[in-house]
Structure formats: structure tokens, C-alpha cells
Amino acid sequence: SRICVITLAEAHPLLQSGKTIKNINYQISANCSRLQNKVSGKSKRGAQFLTELAPLCRISSSDGEEYTIYSCIRGRLIEVNENILSNPALLQEKPSTEGYIAVVLPKFEESKSVTQGLLTQKEYEEVLLKRRSSAS
């Protein structure tokens, strides 16, 4: 269906043990809040357009670290998950289901190249393995 659900990767520092999420903020700048995204109709009128480098939200952890979560794909912001605002633990407890961050709809003509650029689970695990071995 070409929609992309944006979640935290299982290797994200926020999902490592000992981190507690203090705050999630969809206010990206003084003039831009992802919560102001109002989508209507089949053509998704009013949806904010995102580039790969567009910030979706900022997440603060109890140890003072702040993480900016980026869209990573071009497309229209269909929805943000407001449930994580009142229950930030969902990000850690159910990161790939109820703890998603946003839903993005890539342009139809770009959706094939977006999906072709994604890693399989096996490729992702190999990247993590290389990253860990180079860090140690």
C-alpha cells in the first residue's frame, strides 16, 4: 500500500537498557509543529511535505540526552502518533506497533525507489554487526 510507518530501529540508543523516555516533542521549530498536520481527502490535502532530512520529533531521555528523529524518506506526513505523547513508554515497549512515530506516504513515482533502498532484516543485522565490531 506504499505507506511507510516510521519507528525507532531496534539498535537505537533509546531502546537500549537503562534509558527512560522523559518527553516527546513534535514542535520542530517556532513555526512548525507536526501536530498541526491536517490531512483530508483521498489526495491527502494539507499534509506536510517531508524531505529525507526533515525532523519528525525530538525525544528527550531522563539522562539528559536528546534525539532528533528524521523522516528518512520524502513524502507527505499522513499522521503522527499522539498516543506516545501521553504514554512515551510505548516507544520502548512496542516500538514496531503501537509505539510508531509517524506515517509517511511517499510520492507514487518515488515509492518503488524508496522500497528498493530499504535493507532486509538480515542486511540490517549485518550492518549492526559491522558497526559493533568497529566500535570495539
N, C-alpha and C positions, 0 to 999 in steps of 0.2 A: 504493500500500500504506500510505499515510499516515504512514510513519516519516520522521523528519527527521534528516538527518545534519548535525551541526554542524561547520563547518570555518572556517578563517580566510578572511576576504574578501581578494581579491587586492590591495586597496588598504591592507590592514592594515600598520602600520609594521614589524611583524616580517618581512614579506615584501619589504620594500624592501632595496635593495642595501646591503651592509656590515653587516647585523645578523647576529649569531650567537646562536643559542639556547643558553643555558647550562643551563637547568633547567626542568622542567615539574612542577608540584605539584598533585595532586588533593586535597590536605588543605586544606579550605576554612576550617575553624576547629578549635579543640581537640577538639570533639566530632563533627565531620563530615568524613569523607573520602569522596570519590566512589568510591574504590577498594573501599569496604566495601559497595557496592551489590550486593545478591544478588537476582537475578531468577529466578523459577521459574514454570513452567506457562504455559498459554495466557493466563491473566488477568494475567500479569506480576506475580505476588505478590512483595512485598518490594522492588519498585523504589522508589527515592527519588522523591518528587514534587517537581517544579521549577516555580517561577513564572518569568515573563519575566526577572526581575531576579536570579535565583539564579545565583551564581558556579559555574562548572563546574571551572575550574582557574586557576592563576596561572602565567604564563610569564615567566621572567627571561632577559634578553639579556645578552651579555657586556659591553655598555656600561653596565650597572647599572640599566637600565630594567626595570620590572616591569609586566606587563599582566594584568589580570583578564579572563578570557573568560566571558561570561554566556550563559545558556541562550537568551535572547531569545524563547522560547516556553514556554507552560505544558504540562506533560505529565509522563510517567514516564520516568525515566532508564533506558534499556534496557541500555546498555553504555558504558564509556569505553574509549578506545583505549590499552591498556597498552603497545603496541609503540612509541609515541612517547616513553615514559619511557626506554627503553634506546637509542632512535635518534631524538633530537629533530630531526635534520635532515629527517626525513620531513615535518614540518610545512611546511618551506620547499621541499623538492624535489617533493613530491607532495601539496600541500595539499587537493586535492579528491578524492583517492582514499585511498591508504594513510596519509596524514597527517591524517586526520579526527580530531576531538577527542572526540566522543561521538555517541551515537544516542539520540534522544528520541522517544517516542510520545505525540502529543497525544491528549487525550480525544476519543473518537469524535465527539461532538456539537460539539466545537470545531475539528476538523480542517479543515472547509471554510473557516471564517473565517480560520484560520491561513494556509492556502494562498492565499486571495484577497488577503491582506495582503502577500504577497511581491512583490518587484519582478522584472520580467523583466530579462534581461541588458541590453537596450537602456535600460530605465529606470535601472538601476544605473549604467551608463556615463554617462548624462546627469547623475545626481546627483554622480558623481565630477568630471565636467567643471565643473559649477557650483561645487563645493567648491574645486577648484584655482584657478578664476578669481577667486573671492572671497578666496582666501588670498594671491594675488599682487598 
